[in-house]
Amino acid sequence: MSKKRAFSLAAVAVFAIAVAQAPLASAAPAAPGARDAAGPACTRQATTQADLDAVRPGDVVCTSGGLASSRLKISKGGTAEKPAVYNGEGKEVGGIDIEADNVVVQNYKMTKPKAPGIELRGDNITIKDNTITSPTGGDGDGIRFFGNDLKILHNTVSRTSNSNGHADCMQTFASDTPSSTGVQIDGNRCEKIDNMCLMAEGPNDGEGDGEGHSGNFTITNNFCETLKASQTLMFEDIQHATITGNEFAASPDHAIGLAIGSTYAKVKDNKVSPDIGYEVGIDDSSKEGYEGPEPGGEP
């Protein structure tokens, strides 16, 4: 073998090793909001409530007929290994109530549903790629959630109105409702929200029932536009919240409120509108374990 050819092969080998060892560039997170995703193929068609009540673990349910414009009442889940999947295929419904474990609900659209647009109660529930516009009645909330190991991913909620209450994009509380732990809120788009992007209250916030514990919330890569409230995210008696990579728009007084024992919060790498006074407000009871930018005032 010629020296020239040997040198070329050696150079190629060195280059290949360097490429193999180079760190992979992490993909940028998808834009916040519901995605136009087809979802898994249907294995069960449901046209009546009786059809929904007959769902089994592992089913992929698509709804039509009399369910097309009504509020879906989902009470049948699956198992951790075989969740029941409800795929809206981009169709309109009048809102969704979930009271089951091991459920995935995706690809539904709701226009002026009775508030909250989606309510979920249970464990190991995922809602993703749903669109809720102008929820009406009640407090006007887009999404309410109660339970453990919940995932709220890439949903779009818009045009909540304070005309009847305090209309949040997302809300949880613990007064005669289950506390919530292990909650992942990622890639959602909350736009033109009169009240808060997220209002999270634990069982010991002064209004709760004192039962259970709420914490371990991860809030990442969301777009939040709060029009009338003083803060975009509010935590009361919620421990171990991680808040990173979010965009806080509009002009509330501050972006994040930590109060009533909301300890061990971690805040970093959020994009904060210059019209927002300060990123984090915190009270004395929530300072233990806090990691993040210097608080600018009260929660």
C-alpha positions in Angstrom: 0.0 0.0 0.0 1.3 3.4 -0.9 2.2 5.9 1.9 -0.3 8.4 0.4 -3.2 5.8 0.5 -2.3 4.8 4.0 -2.3 8.4 5.2 -5.7 8.9 3.6 -7.2 5.9 5.3 -5.8 7.0 8.6 -7.3 10.4 8.2 -10.7 8.9 7.4 -10.4 6.7 10.5 -9.6 9.7 12.7 -12.4 11.7 11.3 -14.9 8.9 11.8 -13.8 8.5 15.4 -14.2 12.2 16.0 -17.7 12.2 14.5 -18.7 9.2 16.6 -17.4 10.9 19.8 -18.9 14.3 19.1 -21.8 15.2 21.3 -25.1 15.1 19.4 -26.9 18.4 19.1 -30.1 18.3 21.1 -33.2 18.9 19.0 -35.1 22.1 19.8 -38.4 21.5 21.5 -41.5 21.6 19.2 -43.4 24.9 19.1 -46.0 25.1 21.9 -49.5 24.2 21.1 -51.6 21.4 19.6 -50.0 19.6 16.7 -51.7 18.2 13.7 -51.0 14.6 14.5 -53.0 11.7 13.2 -52.5 9.5 16.2 -52.8 5.7 16.3 -55.3 3.9 14.1 -58.7 3.2 15.6 -59.5 -0.3 16.8 -62.9 0.6 18.3 -65.6 3.0 17.0 -67.9 4.7 19.6 -71.1 6.4 18.6 -72.9 6.2 22.0 -72.1 6.4 25.7 -72.6 2.7 26.0 -69.8 2.2 23.5 -67.5 4.4 25.6 -68.5 2.4 28.7 -67.4 -0.9 26.9 -63.8 0.2 26.2 -61.1 -2.2 27.2 -57.3 -1.8 27.9 -55.4 -1.2 24.8 -58.3 0.0 22.7 -57.8 3.0 20.4 -61.3 4.6 20.4 -62.6 7.0 17.8 -65.9 8.8 18.4 -68.6 9.8 15.9 -72.4 9.8 15.5 -74.2 11.0 18.6 -71.0 11.7 20.4 -69.7 14.1 17.8 -71.2 17.2 19.4 -71.8 16.1 23.0 -69.5 16.2 26.0 -67.5 13.0 26.2 -67.6 11.2 29.5 -64.7 8.9 29.7 -64.8 6.4 32.6 -63.0 3.4 31.2 -59.2 3.3 31.3 -56.7 0.6 30.6 -53.5 -0.6 32.4 -50.1 1.0 32.8 -48.9 -1.2 29.9 -52.0 -0.9 27.8 -53.7 2.4 28.3 -57.0 3.1 26.7 -56.5 5.7 23.9 -59.2 8.1 22.8 -58.3 9.7 19.4 -60.4 12.6 18.3 -58.9 12.7 14.8 -59.3 16.4 14.9 -63.1 16.3 15.4 -65.2 18.7 17.5 -66.8 17.6 20.7 -68.6 19.6 23.4 -66.0 19.1 26.1 -64.4 16.1 27.9 -64.7 14.6 31.4 -62.2 12.0 32.3 -62.6 9.9 35.5 -60.4 6.9 35.0 -56.8 5.7 35.2 -54.3 4.8 32.4 -55.9 6.9 29.7 -54.7 8.9 26.7 -57.0 11.6 25.2 -55.7 13.3 22.1 -56.6 15.3 18.9 -60.0 16.7 20.0 -61.2 20.2 19.3 -63.7 22.1 21.5 -65.2 25.5 20.6 -67.2 27.2 23.4 -67.4 24.1 25.5 -68.9 24.2 29.0 -65.9 25.0 31.3 -63.7 23.4 32.0 -63.1 22.3 28.4 -61.3 19.2 29.7 -61.4 17.9 33.3 -59.3 14.9 34.3 -59.4 12.9 37.5 -57.3 9.8 38.0 -53.8 8.5 37.7 -51.6 8.1 34.7 -53.6 10.2 32.3 -52.2 12.0 29.3 -54.0 14.7 27.3 -52.2 16.0 24.2 -52.8 17.8 21.0 -56.3 19.1 22.0 -57.6 22.5 21.2 -60.0 24.4 23.5 -61.4 27.8 22.4 -63.6 30.1 24.5 -64.8 27.9 27.3 -68.0 29.2 28.8 -69.8 29.1 32.1 -68.4 28.2 35.5 -65.0 29.9 36.2 -64.3 29.7 32.4 -61.2 27.4 32.8 -59.7 25.6 29.9 -58.3 22.5 31.8 -58.7 21.2 35.3 -56.7 18.3 36.6 -56.6 16.2 39.7 -54.5 13.0 40.3 -51.1 11.6 40.0 -48.7 11.0 37.1 -50.5 13.3 34.8 -49.2 14.6 31.4 -50.6 17.7 29.8 -48.8 18.0 26.5 -49.1 20.3 23.4 -52.6 21.5 24.0 -53.8 24.9 22.9 -56.2 26.9 25.1 -57.3 30.3 24.0 -59.8 33.1 24.8 -60.7 32.3 28.4 -62.9 35.1 29.9 -63.2 36.4 33.5 -66.8 37.4 32.8 -68.0 34.6 35.1 -65.1 33.9 37.4 -61.3 33.6 37.3 -60.7 31.9 33.9 -57.3 30.1 33.9 -55.8 28.1 31.1 -55.1 25.3 33.6 -56.0 24.8 37.3 -55.8 22.3 40.1 -56.8 22.5 43.7 -57.5 20.1 46.6 -60.7 20.9 48.3 -63.0 17.8 48.0 -60.9 16.8 45.0 -57.7 14.7 44.9 -54.3 16.3 45.4 -51.9 16.1 42.4 -48.4 14.8 42.2 -46.0 14.0 39.3 -47.6 16.5 36.9 -45.8 17.2 33.6 -47.0 20.3 31.7 -45.0 20.7 28.5 -45.4 22.4 25.2 -48.8 23.9 25.7 -50.0 27.2 24.3 -52.2 29.4 26.5 -53.1 32.5 24.5 -55.5 35.4 25.3 -56.0 34.1 28.8 -57.8 36.5 31.1 -56.5 35.0 34.3 -53.5 32.7 34.8 -51.7 30.2 32.6 -51.6 27.9 35.7 -53.2 28.2 39.1 -52.1 25.3 41.4 -53.3 25.0 44.9 -52.3 22.2 47.3 -54.4 20.7 50.2 -52.8 23.0 52.8 -53.2 26.4 51.2 -55.9 27.5 53.6 -58.7 26.6 51.3 -57.9 23.0 50.7 -59.1 19.9 52.7 -55.7 19.2 54.2 -55.6 15.7 52.7 -52.8 14.4 50.6 -49.9 16.3 49.1 -49.4 18.2 45.8 -46.0 18.6 44.3 -43.4 17.5 41.8 -44.8 19.7 38.9 -42.6 20.1 35.8 -43.6 23.1 33.7 -41.5 23.3 30.5 -41.6 24.9 27.0 -45.1 26.4 27.3 -46.3 29.7 25.9 -48.3 31.7 28.4 -50.2 35.0 27.7 -51.9 36.4 30.8 -54.1 39.5 30.2 -55.6 40.5 33.5 -54.1 38.5 36.4 -51.1 39.8 38.5 -49.0 36.7 37.7 -48.8 34.1 34.9 -48.2 31.0 37.1 -49.3 30.8 40.8 -48.3 28.1 43.2 -49.8 27.7 46.7 -48.6 24.7 48.8 -47.0 23.1 45.8 -43.5 21.7 46.5 -40.8 20.8 44.1 -42.0 22.7 41.0 -39.5 22.9 38.1 -40.2 25.8 35.7 -37.9 26.0 32.7 -37.9 27.0 29.0 -41.3 28.8 29.1 -42.2 32.0 27.4 -44.2 34.5 29.5 -45.9 37.1 27.3 -48.1 40.2 27.9 -47.7 42.4 31.0 -48.7 41.0 34.3 -46.9 42.3 37.4 -44.7 39.2 37.5 -44.4 35.8 35.9 -44.3 33.3 38.8 -45.8 33.4 42.3 -44.6 31.0 45.0 -46.6 31.1 48.2 -47.8 29.2 51.2 -45.0 26.7 51.5 -44.2 26.2 47.8 -40.7 25.2 48.6 -37.9 23.8 46.6 -38.9 25.4 43.3 -36.4 25.5 40.5 -36.7 28.3 37.9 -34.4 28.9 34.9 -34.1 29.7 31.2 -37.5 31.2 30.8 -38.2 34.0 28.3 -39.9 36.9 30.1 -41.6 39.8 28.3 -39.9 43.1 29.0 -43.4 44.4 30.0 -43.4 42.0 33.0 -42.2 43.7 36.2 -40.2 40.7 37.5 -39.9 37.0 37.0 -40.4 35.5 40.4 -42.4 36.7 43.5 -42.0 34.6 46.6 -43.1 34.7 50.3 -41.0 33.7 53.3 -42.7 30.3 53.7 -41.6 29.3 50.1 -37.9 30.3 50.2 -36.5 27.0 51.5 -34.7 25.2 48.7 -35.5 27.8 46.0 -33.2 27.9 43.0 -33.6 30.6 40.4 -33.4 34.3 39.6 -33.4 36.8 42.4 -37.0 37.3 43.5 -38.4 40.7 42.7 -41.2 41.0 45.2 -44.2 39.3 46.7 -46.0 36.4 45.0 
